[in-house]
Amino acid sequence: MKKFYALIILLVCATECFACVCWFPTDKKALKKRIKEADVILYVLAMPADSLSKDLQRGDYLDIEEIIFKVEHVWKGDRRPTMRFKGKKSPCKDAVYRIGERYIIFGYTNKETGELEANNCTGLSEHTMSSVQDKIVMESEDFNYESYSEARLQEKEEFESVKRLISKQTRR
């Protein structure tokens, strides 16, 4: 019985500790709801803010307060060459983006401040860069290149599928 209670406490603690881990749903129903509710939907390139650009390299991670997005395509909202977002508080305001990576960003206007907000739950990465974790896994003895390649291809197809659905849902 003690083990059962210990497991419950561990699960509650784990839930609290990882509350900001998000999964971006790409099923059509959830995506259509996001498209409808978003104030802006953009295809962007993540770039460091000018004052931070020294010593930063492509692939470095920055949070949303330290990054500017070069707008490459607008599906919904105003057309601007660059965009900056505030951290969206719910479910967490931490949003981490990689310099040089492209994202689909769903932005929402904060009704209290009027500012556009986003976080790691409101965007989808194109995953064009391999991460440190990818490199570590590739060096392991049981690394399966075929499975890895298949997963990367599936990510790419999912990203393209999201882009197509957004285009279809936002035609003017």
PAMARRO-272846 format. One record per atom (N, C-alpha, C): residue number from 1; residue in three letters; atom name; x, y, z. Coordinates in nm, 2 decimals. Layout:
// PAMARRO-272846
   num   residu   atome       c1       c2       c3
   NUM      ALA      CA        X        Y        Z
...
// end
This chain:
// PAMARRO-272846
   num   residu   atome       c1       c2       c3
     1      MET       N     0.08    -0.12     0.00
     1      MET      CA     0.00     0.00     0.00
     1      MET       C     0.09     0.13     0.00
     2      LYS       N     0.20     0.12     0.07
     2      LYS      CA     0.29     0.24     0.08
     2      LYS       C     0.34     0.27    -0.06
     3      LYS       N     0.37     0.16    -0.14
     3      LYS      CA     0.43     0.18    -0.27
     3      LYS       C     0.32     0.25    -0.36
     4      PHE       N     0.20     0.21    -0.34
     4      PHE      CA     0.09     0.27    -0.42
     4      PHE       C     0.08     0.42    -0.39
     5      TYR       N     0.09     0.46    -0.27
     5      TYR      CA     0.08     0.60    -0.23
     5      TYR       C     0.21     0.68    -0.28
     6      ALA       N     0.32     0.61    -0.27
     6      ALA      CA     0.44     0.67    -0.32
     6      ALA       C     0.43     0.70    -0.47
     7      LEU       N     0.37     0.60    -0.54
     7      LEU      CA     0.36     0.62    -0.69
     7      LEU       C     0.26     0.73    -0.72
     8      ILE       N     0.16     0.75    -0.64
     8      ILE      CA     0.06     0.86    -0.66
     8      ILE       C     0.13     0.99    -0.64
     9      ILE       N     0.21     1.00    -0.53
     9      ILE      CA     0.28     1.12    -0.50
     9      ILE       C     0.38     1.15    -0.61
    10      LEU       N     0.45     1.05    -0.66
    10      LEU      CA     0.55     1.07    -0.77
    10      LEU       C     0.48     1.12    -0.89
    11      LEU       N     0.36     1.07    -0.93
    11      LEU      CA     0.29     1.11    -1.05
    11      LEU       C     0.24     1.25    -1.03
    12      VAL       N     0.19     1.29    -0.92
    12      VAL      CA     0.15     1.43    -0.90
    12      VAL       C     0.27     1.52    -0.91
    13      CYS       N     0.38     1.49    -0.85
    13      CYS      CA     0.50     1.57    -0.86
    13      CYS       C     0.55     1.58    -1.00
    14      ALA       N     0.55     1.47    -1.07
    14      ALA      CA     0.59     1.47    -1.21
    14      ALA       C     0.50     1.56    -1.30
    15      THR       N     0.37     1.56    -1.27
    15      THR      CA     0.27     1.64    -1.34
    15      THR       C     0.30     1.79    -1.32
    16      GLU       N     0.33     1.82    -1.19
    16      GLU      CA     0.36     1.96    -1.16
    16      GLU       C     0.49     2.01    -1.22
    17      CYS       N     0.59     1.92    -1.22
    17      CYS      CA     0.72     1.96    -1.27
    17      CYS       C     0.73     1.98    -1.42
    18      PHE       N     0.64     1.91    -1.49
    18      PHE      CA     0.65     1.92    -1.64
    18      PHE       C     0.52     1.98    -1.69
    19      ALA       N     0.47     2.08    -1.62
    19      ALA      CA     0.34     2.14    -1.66
    19      ALA       C     0.36     2.22    -1.79
    20      CYS       N     0.48     2.26    -1.83
    20      CYS      CA     0.50     2.34    -1.95
    20      CYS       C     0.54     2.26    -2.07
    21      VAL       N     0.54     2.14    -2.06
    21      VAL      CA     0.57     2.05    -2.18
    21      VAL       C     0.44     2.05    -2.26
    22      CYS       N     0.45     2.09    -2.39
    22      CYS      CA     0.34     2.10    -2.47
    22      CYS       C     0.35     2.00    -2.59
    23      TRP       N     0.23     1.96    -2.63
    23      TRP      CA     0.22     1.88    -2.75
    23      TRP       C     0.13     1.96    -2.85
    24      PHE       N     0.18     1.99    -2.97
    24      PHE      CA     0.10     2.06    -3.07
    24      PHE       C     0.02     1.96    -3.14
    25      PRO       N    -0.12     1.96    -3.12
    25      PRO      CA    -0.20     1.87    -3.19
    25      PRO       C    -0.21     1.90    -3.34
    26      THR       N    -0.19     1.80    -3.42
    26      THR      CA    -0.20     1.83    -3.57
    26      THR       C    -0.32     1.76    -3.63
    27      ASP       N    -0.41     1.70    -3.55
    27      ASP      CA    -0.53     1.64    -3.61
    27      ASP       C    -0.62     1.76    -3.66
    28      LYS       N    -0.70     1.73    -3.76
    28      LYS      CA    -0.77     1.83    -3.83
    28      LYS       C    -0.87     1.91    -3.74
    29      LYS       N    -0.94     1.84    -3.66
    29      LYS      CA    -1.04     1.91    -3.57
    29      LYS       C    -0.97     2.01    -3.48
    30      ALA       N    -0.86     1.97    -3.41
    30      ALA      CA    -0.79     2.06    -3.32
    30      ALA       C    -0.73     2.17    -3.40
    31      LEU       N    -0.67     2.14    -3.52
    31      LEU      CA    -0.61     2.24    -3.60
    31      LEU       C    -0.71     2.35    -3.65
    32      LYS       N    -0.82     2.30    -3.69
    32      LYS      CA    -0.93     2.39    -3.74
    32      LYS       C    -0.97     2.49    -3.63
    33      LYS       N    -0.98     2.44    -3.51
    33      LYS      CA    -1.01     2.52    -3.39
    33      LYS       C    -0.90     2.62    -3.37
    34      ARG       N    -0.78     2.58    -3.38
    34      ARG      CA    -0.67     2.68    -3.36
    34      ARG       C    -0.67     2.79    -3.47
    35      ILE       N    -0.70     2.75    -3.59
    35      ILE      CA    -0.70     2.84    -3.70
    35      ILE       C    -0.81     2.95    -3.68
    36      LYS       N    -0.92     2.90    -3.64
    36      LYS      CA    -1.04     2.99    -3.61
    36      LYS       C    -1.01     3.09    -3.50
    37      GLU       N    -0.94     3.04    -3.39
    37      GLU      CA    -0.92     3.12    -3.27
    37      GLU       C    -0.80     3.21    -3.28
    38      ALA       N    -0.71     3.18    -3.37
    38      ALA      CA    -0.58     3.26    -3.37
    38      ALA       C    -0.61     3.40    -3.44
    39      ASP       N    -0.54     3.50    -3.39
    39      ASP      CA    -0.55     3.63    -3.44
    39      ASP       C    -0.45     3.65    -3.56
    40      VAL       N    -0.33     3.58    -3.55
    40      VAL      CA    -0.24     3.58    -3.66
    40      VAL       C    -0.19     3.43    -3.67
    41      ILE       N    -0.16     3.40    -3.80
    41      ILE      CA    -0.10     3.27    -3.83
    41      ILE       C     0.01     3.30    -3.93
    42      LEU       N     0.14     3.27    -3.89
    42      LEU      CA     0.25     3.31    -3.97
    42      LEU       C     0.35     3.19    -4.00
    43      TYR       N     0.42     3.20    -4.11
    43      TYR      CA     0.53     3.11    -4.13
    43      TYR       C     0.65     3.20    -4.12
    44      VAL       N     0.74     3.17    -4.02
    44      VAL      CA     0.84     3.26    -3.98
    44      VAL       C     0.98     3.19    -3.97
    45      LEU       N     1.08     3.28    -3.98
    45      LEU      CA     1.22     3.24    -3.95
    45      LEU       C     1.26     3.30    -3.82
    46      ALA       N     1.31     3.22    -3.72
    46      ALA      CA     1.35     3.28    -3.59
    46      ALA       C     1.49     3.34    -3.60
    47      MET       N     1.50     3.47    -3.55
    47      MET      CA     1.62     3.54    -3.56
    47      MET       C     1.64     3.61    -3.42
    48      PRO       N     1.77     3.63    -3.38
    48      PRO      CA     1.79     3.69    -3.25
    48      PRO       C     1.76     3.84    -3.26
    49      ALA       N     1.72     3.90    -3.15
    49      ALA      CA     1.70     4.05    -3.14
    49      ALA       C     1.84     4.11    -3.17
    50      ASP       N     1.85     4.22    -3.23
    50      ASP      CA     1.98     4.28    -3.27
    50      ASP       C     2.08     4.29    -3.16
    51      SER       N     2.03     4.33    -3.04
    51      SER      CA     2.12     4.35    -2.93
    51      SER       C     2.18     4.22    -2.88
    52      LEU       N     2.12     4.11    -2.91
    52      LEU      CA     2.17     3.98    -2.87
    52      LEU       C     2.25     3.91    -2.97
    53      SER       N     2.26     3.96    -3.09
    53      SER      CA     2.32     3.88    -3.20
    53      SER       C     2.46     3.85    -3.19
    54      LYS       N     2.54     3.92    -3.11
    54      LYS      CA     2.68     3.88    -3.10
    54      LYS       C     2.69     3.75    -3.02
    55      ASP       N     2.78     3.67    -3.06
    55      ASP      CA     2.81     3.54    -3.00
    55      ASP       C     2.70     3.44    -3.02
    56      LEU       N     2.60     3.46    -3.09
    56      LEU      CA     2.49     3.36    -3.11
    56      LEU       C     2.51     3.30    -3.25
    57      GLN       N     2.48     3.17    -3.26
    57      GLN      CA     2.49     3.10    -3.38
    57      GLN       C     2.36     3.03    -3.42
    58      ARG       N     2.35     2.99    -3.55
    58      ARG      CA     2.24     2.92    -3.60
    58      ARG       C     2.22     2.80    -3.51
    59      GLY       N     2.10     2.77    -3.47
    59      GLY      CA     2.07     2.65    -3.39
    59      GLY       C     2.07     2.68    -3.24
    60      ASP       N     2.12     2.80    -3.20
    60      ASP      CA     2.11     2.83    -3.05
    60      ASP       C     1.96     2.86    -3.02
    61      TYR       N     1.93     2.83    -2.89
    61      TYR      CA     1.80     2.85    -2.84
    61      TYR       C     1.78     2.98    -2.77
    62      LEU       N     1.67     3.05    -2.80
    62      LEU      CA     1.64     3.17    -2.73
    62      LEU       C     1.49     3.17    -2.69
    63      ASP       N     1.46     3.24    -2.58
    63      ASP      CA     1.32     3.24    -2.54
    63      ASP       C     1.25     3.35    -2.62
    64      ILE       N     1.12     3.35    -2.61
    64      ILE      CA     1.04     3.44    -2.70
    64      ILE       C     1.06     3.59    -2.67
    65      GLU       N     1.11     3.62    -2.55
    65      GLU      CA     1.14     3.76    -2.53
    65      GLU       C     1.27     3.81    -2.59
    66      GLU       N     1.35     3.72    -2.64
    66      GLU      CA     1.48     3.75    -2.70
    66      GLU       C     1.49     3.73    -2.85
    67      ILE       N     1.37     3.71    -2.91
    67      ILE      CA     1.38     3.67    -3.05
    67      ILE       C     1.28     3.75    -3.13
    68      ILE       N     1.32     3.77    -3.26
    68      ILE      CA     1.23     3.83    -3.36
    68      ILE       C     1.21     3.73    -3.47
    69      PHE       N     1.09     3.73    -3.52
    69      PHE      CA     1.05     3.64    -3.63
    69      PHE       C     1.05     3.72    -3.76
    70      LYS       N     1.13     3.67    -3.86
    70      LYS      CA     1.12     3.73    -3.99
    70      LYS       C     1.00     3.66    -4.06
    71      VAL       N     0.90     3.74    -4.10
    71      VAL      CA     0.78     3.68    -4.16
    71      VAL       C     0.80     3.64    -4.30
    72      GLU       N     0.78     3.52    -4.33
    72      GLU      CA     0.79     3.47    -4.47
    72      GLU       C     0.66     3.45    -4.54
    73      HIS       N     0.56     3.42    -4.46
    73      HIS      CA     0.42     3.41    -4.52
    73      HIS       C     0.32     3.44    -4.41
    74      VAL       N     0.21     3.50    -4.45
    74      VAL      CA     0.10     3.54    -4.36
    74      VAL       C    -0.02     3.47    -4.41
    75      TRP       N    -0.08     3.38    -4.32
    75      TRP      CA    -0.21     3.32    -4.36
    75      TRP       C    -0.32     3.40    -4.30
    76      LYS       N    -0.30     3.46    -4.18
    76      LYS      CA    -0.40     3.53    -4.11
    76      LYS       C    -0.34     3.64    -4.04
    77      GLY       N    -0.40     3.76    -4.04
    77      GLY      CA    -0.34     3.88    -3.97
    77      GLY       C    -0.28     3.98    -4.06
    78      ASP       N    -0.21     4.08    -4.01
    78      ASP      CA    -0.15     4.18    -4.08
    78      ASP       C    -0.01     4.14    -4.14
    79      ARG       N     0.02     4.19    -4.25
    79      ARG      CA     0.15     4.16    -4.32
    79      ARG       C     0.25     4.25    -4.26
    80      ARG       N     0.36     4.20    -4.20
    80      ARG      CA     0.47     4.28    -4.15
    80      ARG       C     0.60     4.21    -4.18
    81      PRO       N     0.71     4.28    -4.20
    81      PRO      CA     0.83     4.21    -4.23
    81      PRO       C     0.89     4.13    -4.11
    82      THR       N     0.86     4.18    -3.99
    82      THR      CA     0.91     4.10    -3.87
    82      THR       C     0.80     4.11    -3.77
    83      MET       N     0.80     4.02    -3.67
    83      MET      CA     0.70     4.02    -3.56
    83      MET       C     0.78     3.98    -3.43
    84      ARG       N     0.73     4.04    -3.33
    84      ARG      CA     0.78     4.01    -3.19
    84      ARG       C     0.65     3.98    -3.11
    85      PHE       N     0.66     3.87    -3.03
    85      PHE      CA     0.55     3.83    -2.94
    85      PHE       C     0.59     3.84    -2.80
    86      LYS       N     0.50     3.86    -2.71
    86      LYS      CA     0.52     3.85    -2.57
    86      LYS       C     0.49     3.70    -2.53
    87      GLY       N     0.54     3.66    -2.42
    87      GLY      CA     0.52     3.52    -2.38
    87      GLY       C     0.37     3.50    -2.33
    88      LYS       N     0.31     3.41    -2.39
    88      LYS      CA     0.17     3.38    -2.35
    88      LYS       C     0.17     3.30    -2.22
    89      LYS       N     0.09     3.35    -2.12
    89      LYS      CA     0.10     3.30    -1.99
    89      LYS       C     0.04     3.16    -1.97
    90      SER       N    -0.06     3.12    -2.05
    90      SER      CA    -0.13     3.00    -2.02
    90      SER       C    -0.10     2.90    -2.14
    91      PRO       N    -0.06     2.78    -2.11
    91      PRO      CA    -0.04     2.72    -1.98
    91      PRO       C     0.10     2.75    -1.93
    92      CYS       N     0.19     2.80    -2.00
    92      CYS      CA     0.32     2.85    -1.95
    92      CYS       C     0.37     2.96    -2.05
    93      LYS       N     0.44     3.05    -2.00
    93      LYS      CA     0.49     3.16    -2.08
    93      LYS       C     0.63     3.13    -2.15
    94      ASP       N     0.69     3.03    -2.10
    94      ASP      CA     0.82     2.99    -2.16
    94      ASP       C     0.80     2.94    -2.30
    95      ALA       N     0.87     3.00    -2.40
    95      ALA      CA     0.87     2.96    -2.53
    95      ALA       C     1.01     2.96    -2.58
    96      VAL       N     1.06     2.85    -2.63
    96      VAL      CA     1.20     2.85    -2.67
    96      VAL       C     1.20     2.82    -2.82
    97      TYR       N     1.28     2.90    -2.89
    97      TYR      CA     1.29     2.89    -3.04
    97      TYR       C     1.44     2.88    -3.08
    98      ARG       N     1.47     2.81    -3.19
    98      ARG      CA     1.60     2.80    -3.23
    98      ARG       C     1.63     2.90    -3.34
    99      ILE       N     1.74     2.97    -3.33
    99      ILE      CA     1.78     3.07    -3.43
    99      ILE       C     1.80     2.99    -3.57
   100      GLY       N     1.74     3.05    -3.67
   100      GLY      CA     1.76     2.99    -3.80
   100      GLY       C     1.65     2.88    -3.84
   101      GLU       N     1.57     2.84    -3.74
   101      GLU      CA     1.47     2.74    -3.77
   101      GLU       C     1.34     2.82    -3.81
   102      ARG       N     1.26     2.75    -3.89
   102      ARG      CA     1.13     2.80    -3.93
   102      ARG       C     1.02     2.74    -3.85
   103      TYR       N     0.91     2.82    -3.83
   103      TYR      CA     0.80     2.78    -3.75
   103      TYR       C     0.67     2.83    -3.81
   104      ILE       N     0.57     2.76    -3.78
   104      ILE      CA     0.43     2.81    -3.80
   104      ILE       C     0.39     2.86    -3.66
   105      ILE       N     0.36     2.99    -3.65
   105      ILE      CA     0.32     3.05    -3.52
   105      ILE       C     0.17     3.09    -3.53
   106      PHE       N     0.10     3.05    -3.42
   106      PHE      CA    -0.03     3.09    -3.40
   106      PHE       C    -0.03     3.20    -3.29
   107      GLY       N    -0.06     3.32    -3.32
   107      GLY      CA    -0.05     3.43    -3.22
   107      GLY       C    -0.19     3.47    -3.18
   108      TYR       N    -0.20     3.51    -3.05
   108      TYR      CA    -0.33     3.55    -2.99
   108      TYR       C    -0.31     3.69    -2.93
   109      THR       N    -0.41     3.77    -2.94
   109      THR      CA    -0.41     3.90    -2.88
   109      THR       C    -0.46     3.89    -2.74
   110      ASN       N    -0.38     3.94    -2.65
   110      ASN      CA    -0.41     3.95    -2.51
   110      ASN       C    -0.52     4.06    -2.49
   111      LYS       N    -0.64     4.02    -2.44
   111      LYS      CA    -0.75     4.12    -2.43
   111      LYS       C    -0.72     4.23    -2.33
   112      GLU       N    -0.64     4.20    -2.24
   112      GLU      CA    -0.60     4.31    -2.14
   112      GLU       C    -0.50     4.41    -2.19
   113      THR       N    -0.40     4.36    -2.25
   113      THR      CA    -0.29     4.45    -2.30
   113      THR       C    -0.29     4.48    -2.44
   114      GLY       N    -0.36     4.40    -2.52
   114      GLY      CA    -0.37     4.43    -2.67
   114      GLY       C    -0.24     4.38    -2.74
   115      GLU       N    -0.15     4.32    -2.67
   115      GLU      CA    -0.03     4.27    -2.73
   115      GLU       C    -0.05     4.12    -2.79
   116      LEU       N     0.03     4.09    -2.89
   116      LEU      CA     0.03     3.96    -2.95
   116      LEU       C     0.11     3.87    -2.86
   117      GLU       N     0.06     3.75    -2.84
   117      GLU      CA     0.13     3.65    -2.75
   117      GLU       C     0.14     3.52    -2.82
   118      ALA       N     0.24     3.45    -2.78
   118      ALA      CA     0.27     3.31    -2.83
   118      ALA       C     0.35     3.24    -2.72
   119      ASN       N     0.35     3.11    -2.73
   119      ASN      CA     0.44     3.03    -2.64
   119      ASN       C     0.47     2.90    -2.71
   120      ASN       N     0.54     2.81    -2.65
   120      ASN      CA     0.58     2.68    -2.71
   120      ASN       C     0.46     2.59    -2.74
   121      CYS       N     0.35     2.63    -2.69
   121      CYS      CA     0.23     2.55    -2.73
   121      CYS       C     0.15     2.61    -2.85
   122      THR       N     0.19     2.73    -2.90
   122      THR      CA     0.12     2.79    -3.00
   122      THR       C     0.20     2.79    -3.13
   123      GLY       N     0.30     2.71    -3.15
   123      GLY      CA     0.38     2.71    -3.27
   123      GLY       C     0.42     2.57    -3.30
   124      LEU       N     0.46     2.55    -3.42
   124      LEU      CA     0.51     2.42    -3.47
   124      LEU       C     0.64     2.44    -3.55
   125      SER       N     0.74     2.37    -3.51
   125      SER      CA     0.87     2.38    -3.57
   125      SER       C     0.88     2.30    -3.70
   126      GLU       N     0.95     2.35    -3.79
   126      GLU      CA     0.97     2.27    -3.92
   126      GLU       C     1.08     2.16    -3.90
   127      HIS       N     1.16     2.17    -3.80
   127      HIS      CA     1.26     2.07    -3.77
   127      HIS       C     1.36     2.05    -3.88
   128      THR       N     1.42     2.15    -3.93
   128      THR      CA     1.51     2.14    -4.04
   128      THR       C     1.65     2.12    -3.99
   129      MET       N     1.67     2.14    -3.86
   129      MET      CA     1.81     2.13    -3.79
   129      MET       C     1.81     2.01    -3.70
   130      SER       N     1.91     1.93    -3.70
   130      SER      CA     1.92     1.82    -3.60
   130      SER       C     1.96     1.88    -3.47
   131      SER       N     1.92     1.83    -3.36
   131      SER      CA     1.95     1.88    -3.23
   131      SER       C     2.06     1.80    -3.17
   132      VAL       N     2.11     1.85    -3.05
   132      VAL      CA     2.21     1.78    -2.98
   132      VAL       C     2.16     1.64    -2.94
   133      GLN       N     2.04     1.63    -2.91
   133      GLN      CA     1.98     1.50    -2.87
   133      GLN       C     1.99     1.40    -2.99
   134      ASP       N     1.96     1.45    -3.11
   134      ASP      CA     1.97     1.37    -3.23
   134      ASP       C     2.11     1.32    -3.25
   135      LYS       N     2.21     1.41    -3.23
   135      LYS      CA     2.35     1.37    -3.25
   135      LYS       C     2.39     1.26    -3.15
   136      ILE       N     2.35     1.28    -3.02
   136      ILE      CA     2.38     1.18    -2.92
   136      ILE       C     2.32     1.04    -2.96
   137      VAL       N     2.19     1.04    -3.00
   137      VAL      CA     2.12     0.92    -3.03
   137      VAL       C     2.19     0.85    -3.15
   138      MET       N     2.24     0.93    -3.25
   138      MET      CA     2.30     0.88    -3.37
   138      MET       C     2.43     0.81    -3.34
   139      GLU       N     2.50     0.85    -3.23
   139      GLU      CA     2.63     0.79    -3.19
   139      GLU       C     2.61     0.67    -3.10
   140      SER       N     2.49     0.63    -3.06
   140      SER      CA     2.47     0.52    -2.98
   140      SER       C     2.48     0.39    -3.06
   141      GLU       N     2.51     0.28    -2.99
   141      GLU      CA     2.53     0.15    -3.06
   141      GLU       C     2.40     0.10    -3.12
   142      ASP       N     2.29     0.12    -3.06
   142      ASP      CA     2.16     0.07    -3.12
   142      ASP       C     2.09     0.17    -3.21
   143      PHE       N     2.16     0.27    -3.26
   143      PHE      CA     2.09     0.37    -3.35
   143      PHE       C     2.05     0.30    -3.48
   144      ASN       N     1.92     0.32    -3.51
   144      ASN      CA     1.87     0.27    -3.64
   144      ASN       C     1.84     0.38    -3.73
   145      TYR       N     1.93     0.40    -3.83
   145      TYR      CA     1.92     0.51    -3.92
   145      TYR       C     1.79     0.51    -4.00
   146      GLU       N     1.75     0.39    -4.04
   146      GLU      CA     1.62     0.38    -4.12
   146      GLU       C     1.50     0.43    -4.04
   147      SER       N     1.49     0.39    -3.91
   147      SER      CA     1.38     0.44    -3.83
   147      SER       C     1.39     0.59    -3.80
   148      TYR       N     1.51     0.64    -3.78
   148      TYR      CA     1.53     0.78    -3.76
   148      TYR       C     1.49     0.86    -3.89
   149      SER       N     1.53     0.81    -4.00
   149      SER      CA     1.50     0.88    -4.13
   149      SER       C     1.35     0.88    -4.15
   150      GLU       N     1.29     0.77    -4.12
   150      GLU      CA     1.14     0.76    -4.14
   150      GLU       C     1.07     0.85    -4.04
   151      ALA       N     1.12     0.87    -3.92
   151      ALA      CA     1.05     0.96    -3.82
   151      ALA       C     1.07     1.10    -3.87
   152      ARG       N     1.19     1.14    -3.92
   152      ARG      CA     1.21     1.28    -3.97
   152      ARG       C     1.12     1.30    -4.09
   153      LEU       N     1.11     1.21    -4.18
   153      LEU      CA     1.02     1.22    -4.30
   153      LEU       C     0.88     1.24    -4.25
   154      GLN       N     0.83     1.17    -4.15
   154      GLN      CA     0.70     1.18    -4.10
   154      GLN       C     0.68     1.32    -4.04
   155      GLU       N     0.78     1.37    -3.97
   155      GLU      CA     0.77     1.51    -3.91
   155      GLU       C     0.75     1.61    -4.02
   156      LYS       N     0.83     1.59    -4.13
   156      LYS      CA     0.82     1.69    -4.24
   156      LYS       C     0.69     1.68    -4.31
   157      GLU       N     0.64     1.56    -4.33
   157      GLU      CA     0.51     1.54    -4.40
   157      GLU       C     0.39     1.60    -4.31
   158      GLU       N     0.41     1.59    -4.18
   158      GLU      CA     0.31     1.64    -4.09
   158      GLU       C     0.31     1.80    -4.09
   159      PHE       N     0.43     1.85    -4.10
   159      PHE      CA     0.44     2.00    -4.10
   159      PHE       C     0.38     2.05    -4.23
   160      GLU       N     0.41     1.98    -4.35
   160      GLU      CA     0.35     2.02    -4.47
   160      GLU       C     0.20     2.01    -4.47
   161      SER       N     0.15     1.90    -4.41
   161      SER      CA     0.01     1.88    -4.40
   161      SER       C    -0.06     2.00    -4.32
   162      VAL       N     0.00     2.04    -4.21
   162      VAL      CA    -0.05     2.15    -4.14
   162      VAL       C    -0.05     2.28    -4.22
   163      LYS       N     0.06     2.30    -4.30
   163      LYS      CA     0.06     2.42    -4.39
   163      LYS       C    -0.05     2.42    -4.49
   164      ARG       N    -0.08     2.30    -4.55
   164      ARG      CA    -0.18     2.29    -4.65
   164      ARG       C    -0.32     2.31    -4.59
   165      LEU       N    -0.35     2.26    -4.47
   165      LEU      CA    -0.48     2.28    -4.40
   165      LEU       C    -0.49     2.43    -4.37
   166      ILE       N    -0.39     2.49    -4.32
   166      ILE      CA    -0.40     2.64    -4.29
   166      ILE       C    -0.43     2.71    -4.41
   167      SER       N    -0.36     2.68    -4.52
   167      SER      CA    -0.39     2.75    -4.65
   167      SER       C    -0.53     2.73    -4.69
   168      LYS       N    -0.58     2.61    -4.68
   168      LYS      CA    -0.72     2.58    -4.72
   168      LYS       C    -0.82     2.65    -4.63
   169      GLN       N    -0.80     2.66    -4.50
   169      GLN      CA    -0.89     2.72    -4.41
   169      GLN       C    -0.89     2.87    -4.41
   170      THR       N    -0.78     2.93    -4.46
   170      THR      CA    -0.77     3.07    -4.45
   170      THR       C    -0.77     3.14    -4.59
   171      ARG       N    -0.81     3.07    -4.69
   171      ARG      CA    -0.83     3.14    -4.82
   171      ARG       C    -0.92     3.25    -4.81
   172      ARG       N    -0.88     3.36    -4.87
   172      ARG      CA    -0.96     3.49    -4.87
   172      ARG       C    -1.03     3.50    -4.99
// end
